[in-house]
Amino acid sequence: MSIIINDLSYVHPDKQLLFNNITFSVSDTESCSVIGDNGIGKSMLLKIIAGKLEAATGSVACSSQPYYIPQHIGLLGQTIAEALQIADKLKSLRAIANGSIEAKAYETLGDDWDIESRTIKALEHWSFPNLNLGTSMDNLSGGERTKVFLAGLLIHQPDIILLDEPTNHLDHTSRMLLYKFIEQSSSSIIIVSHDINLLNRIDTTYEMRNNGVKLYSGNYSFYEEQKAIEIGALKQGIDAEYRAMRLAKKKAQEVKERQEKRNSQGEKNKDQLPRSLRKKAKNSGENTASRLKDKHSKIVEDHKNTLTELKLKRGNTNELKIDFDDANLRSGKQLVVAEQIRYSYPNSKPLWDEPMDIEVLSGDRIHIKGNNGSGKTTLLKLLLGHLQPTEGSIKRAEFSYVYLDQSYQETDADYTVLQMAERYNTQHLADHELKLRLNRFLFPIDTWDKSCKMLSGGERMRLYLCCLMISNHTPDLFILDEPTNNLDISSLKILTSNIKVYEGTVLVISHDLHFVNEIGIDKEIALI
């Protein structure tokens, strides 16, 4: 086995248990995905396997040092060469080329005489040519940093690879390269991702839970099918327990009423008994009633406990939906008309090879696509009037819009969850109504004082949708700029289901083709 994980658990620094009883293995050349609810600890698990974090209990055994690509790549102050762990080899290579005969230089370089050319070739493979290896990682975008780490796969050719949300920030071309690499790789690979297209290329799926993992011997689509069957069975079990509990309560009430009737009849007849037997009869009746009460209380309690266990197994499977009103604009009305537009940043050539004509009509669902750096976000700013074209003209009608980016900036504020909801309470809902809606969107009382800045991507998305529901604001236009990058799968489903039922206009920038197809795109703008 390449990776053996045995009875692993992790405890936060505040002593709160995150997960335990994690046991599974990955054999040579096998690829698997690890999925699970937001906050379950998937990224922590990868860090433990990579040796970046220490488990509370259990063990991890790897046949070689894993190559780990984290979800958030910081590396402040590091050069590309340092991030790729080749800086010392490059330094030794150049020293030898300049005539050095020091043994340390030869020892550091080893057999990697072609390290520089191999690195340049690897970066070119990931569409990152002509790159100075001394460039600081701080100067690179999120997608570019990921590409640097992906280039390390070709440079080091590791036997074990750990990938945490590797397609975040990657354009379509780079995603396709990554898919191909994983399909053809002979390494042992563990992937944490919400990218359904990627997950469907992996034939082993582990669902991570607080108290262990469950194996599904198939890709994500197979997992979803099996999960639907499990949830259906659990629902039937829950319904059966509800019926059994109601019946048990009814039976207990009937027994109680019969016993009370007997006791009442006994009271009427007690005067006919000798004095010595009256107390004994009373005590006997009370004991019988107590025994029956205890017996049926236990039956009801057992059903309650079974019901609780079934609900925990089922989890939160209900989708959260906003009851969107229809957008105010009639279908087919011109919102934006752009004629022969191009844009150039100062001292730069135009972003697009040819001027563009664009028409946005109310009711359209438009996918703006292109590789990293093609100017997709700039085009959005032009269409909204935040920038003016350097060539051509743009006419705009009056319309309202909501802008959802990958960080959900609207909720990145110095407010608590409750304060953010209160800011959107333009309908002056009663306090209990406001809190009821927060609960509906999975923000219980113990989260109301939590800072919005501390929320995960999925939590921010849920809070913003909740705020839209509270304000009863249905925009004419939804603008989605890489909205899926920081979402887990359950949050992605919530966003998808809400955009699907929305009747207005949608402009979306996304490299997640599964999401794009699910929300029903009918037009494309391809930037070259």
Beta strands, then each sheet from edge to edge (+ up, - down):
strand 1: 3-11
strand 2: 17-26
strand 3: 31-35
strand 4: 57-62
strand 5: 67-69
strand 6: 160-164
strand 7: 188-192
strand 8: 205-209
strand 9: 212-216
strand 10: 334-342
strand 11: 356-361
strand 12: 365-369
strand 13: 391-396
strand 14: 401-405
strand 15: 477-481
strand 16: 505-509
strand 17: 523-526
sheet 1: 2+ 1- 4+
sheet 2: 5+ 6+ 7+ 3+ 8+ 9-
sheet 3: 11+ 10- 13+
sheet 4: 14+ 15+ 16+ 12+ 17+
end
